[in-house]
């Protein structure tokens, strides 16, 4: 996750990325990005305005172990760690 502060009155913007290093199959990359979007949707009401946030999938993490629940858990912990929630 990369966080870029912007003016407080501007809305939050999100970006999601999964490189070819993660998977050569577009289906798997798109699935990971959809799951990241869903995880952010669940937390968006708790996030303060004034941020540009970009989420990336770690290509070293095993694809078979990634689930929506795991992504939601990691997203929430990253946002708390960055003190954005």
HELIX and SHEET records of a PDB file:
HELIX    1   1 UNK A   26  UNK A   43  1                                  18    
HELIX    2   2 UNK A   44  UNK A   46  5                                   3    
HELIX    3   3 UNK A   63  UNK A   65  5                                   3    
HELIX    4   4 UNK A   68  UNK A   81  1                                  14    
SHEET    1   A 3 UNK A   2  UNK A   5  0                                        
SHEET    2   A 3 UNK A  51  UNK A  56 -1                                        
SHEET    3   A 3 UNK A  13  UNK A  17  1                                        
END                                                                             
